[in-house]
Amino acid sequence: MNKLLTASIMSLSIVACAPQQDSNVEGNQIGRVTEFADSSHQFTPEVMWQMGRIGAYHLSADAQKAVYGVTYYSVEQNKSRSVIYASAPDSDAEPTLLTTKGSEYAPSFIPGTDKVAFLASANDGSGTMQLWMMNADGTGRQQISFEANGVDDYLFSPCGKKVVLVETVAHEASVQKNDDDLSKSTGIVANDLMYKHWDHYTKSAPHPFIASFDGSKVSESKDLLEGTPYESPMLPFGGTEQFAWSPDGKQLAYTCRKLSGIDYAISTDSDIFLYDLESGETKNLCKPEGYVRPACDPTRSLKHQAVNQFQEDVNAGYDQNPQFSPDGKFIAWSSMERDGYESDRTRLCIYEFATGKKSYITETFESGVNEFAWASDNSTLYFSGVWHGKTNLYSTNLSGEVKQITNEVADYVLLGVHPQGEKLLAKRHSMSRADEVFFVNISDGKTEQITKENEPFYTHFQFGEVRERWIKTTDNKDMLAWVILPPNFDETKKYPTLLFCEGGPQSPVSQFWSFRWNFQVMASQGYVVIAPNRRGLPGFGMEWLEQISGDYSGQCMKDYLSAIDDIAKEPWVDAERLGAVGASFGGYSVYWLAGNHEKRFKAFIAHDGIFNTQQQYMETEELWFPNWDMGQAPWYKDAQGKRAKVFETSPHLYVDRWDTPILCIHGQKDFRIEYTQAESAFTAARVRGIPAQLLLFPDENHWVLKPQNGILWQRTFFRWLDKWLKAE
């Protein structure tokens, strides 16, 4: 990083450590930043970490009140604080901070009452998280759960008399318990696959507990998965969206993948289960009674195996996130068609209780369904979905007639339907703005902003223009790319330019806002950024999405080169100062480009990337991922003695062509892609005499979540780029 820029960031950082915070925050607790004492308008990483991050948002039954969570971070203290606000959505009045000390999470109104439920630390000092209750003005706090395991999450029934509690329960399905007299041993004895997942060893699993609530205390909790290693909600990202209460509160639908060990490691087959509170019986809505899962070859893709040669009444892939219709006659859920394919298109499945018939009502929408919600008419559903790099809101009827509601250069996250039924409640973000909450008029798509959590940042700091750009690919198709320009962009100047390589491999380059891979922060440092929707990304039809499977090094890499070659033609791009950066599959892309870029780039950064695909197959815990996208284990060879293409063209086989400085970054708790990949790439670069740097995070997973780690990541990122793309 050049000295002037370093000085600028450091001076801003010093000011930022003591910002003007919300006056309702006691003492020096972490809270909302409202004013900035400096005169700089540069949007730096230090500034970005001061922004509030909106979490759960919940309307009262009459829509007159709302409670929502916001998380704030302190780089200086290297920790976060989550608080709860109350507001009147139809008023311009400032929200009221209900949390005065500590952290509180996941607020919601308890049905049939004017009370607000939330999660906070137990009173007894045990360190467990428990369920609490308070008045809507923040008074009258009282702990209402006393679960030995603690409470990770919760969802009240419509009548407010029952609640499902998510609790973490120990098991020994893959990792056996150490001897009692070796309590201080850190050893892990694994007996099966899925002994690790995402960032932890699988010694426990979240279970749903159904409990009673008498208005003052939760009691009589019952584990619906008692004695099993199964997860509900499913790790690592599942929450209470994977549960649904029937309107009468007599049934609970939940999501679960009832597999363990090697079967879990190779499969994405989760189902919707219906538990009847009166009878205690459970029914699988996705499989016929007596269904037996066919035997599978765990070393090959499930694409053509028996588990995917299914009948119409068998749901083979991810089925999750159920929701009952208001009249209870239907239940809907998101459904993927094929087992073993985590990036299959998500369809909206409707199950009719009277007939047991299932139908798929978003078939005309050539992309996946994200969140969804029922309308009060029991025949209309609203959902969000990505198309052409933007995630907008849509509606569909039970006949599958899909209509678009919003049409904005933004990403929407659907939260629910307004009680009056004329508006939707949604979060919205873009490459230039973090999440805020909006009402969306269903009839015309017009919006009304409800929260203004980070408005001071948008008025004080400068942001660059985001442009939509369509590029011809090598096979004469049209590819959408987003171009982010530096603030105060001057077309007469030349700017160093970054190619952003997306992860997934099948994640969209939509209008996302990231607190790490933030395009506005990159632009603020004087870089043009181009982010193409290369082959393999959703929102451009199934052919475009699925082309990447088995062809990691093929057309998608040509798409990246087409994007950087196209933007390099602009007079304001310095074609001699191009860099490529990316994480996960984006990291793989950088490693591959390092050996195949034909001297286009002057610097590379790969985060959590696959360097050696052969090595990756044996290292990852989620075998369904390499099985589907790579096809089979690397020891299989065809009649000509060749492995699958993805192994024959692994980035590590092109190290002899490396000629460009590279920064390798990895979290050592990343079990999806092990940190040994970055260590191997770094070693390969250094023994070849190529300038290289290795940044390891012993306490981070596939992401970087801790404040000071995040700042170190950003500073190392820009120091590396500035050294090779800005130095004279």
Secondary structure, DSSP 8 states (H G I E B T S, - for coil): --HHHHHHHHHHHHHHTS-EE-TTS-TT----EEE--S------HHHHTTS-EEEEEEE-TTSS-EEEEEEEEETTTTEEEEEEEEE-TTS-S--EE---SS--EEEEE-TTSSEEEEEEE-TTSS--EEEEEEETTS-S-EE----TT--SEEEE-TTSSEEEEEEEEE--SSEE---GGGTT----EE-SS-SEETTEE-SEEEEEEEEEE-SS-EEEEEETTTT----SS-TTT--GGGEEE-TTSSEEEEEE----HHHHHH----EEEEEETTT--EEESSS-TT-------TTB-STTSGGGS--TT---S-EEEEEE-TTSSEEEEEEESSTT-TTS-EEEEEEETTT--EEE--TTSSS---SEEE-TTSSEEEEEEEETTEEEEEEEETT--EEE----SSEEEEEEE-TTSSEEEEEEEETTEEEEEEEEETTT--EEE---TTHHHHHHS----EEEEEEE-TTS-EEEEEEE--TT--TTS-EEEEEEE--TTT----S---SSS-HHHHHHTT-EEEEE--TT-SSS-HHHHHTTTT-TTTHHHHHHHHHHHHHTTSTTEEEEEEEEEEETHHHHHHHHHHTTSTT--SEEEEES--S-HHHHHHH-S-THHHHHHH-B-TT---TTS---HHHHT-GGGGGGG--S-EEEEEETT-SSS-THHHHHHHHHHHHTT--EEEEEETT--SS--SHHHHHHHHHHHHHHHHHHHT--
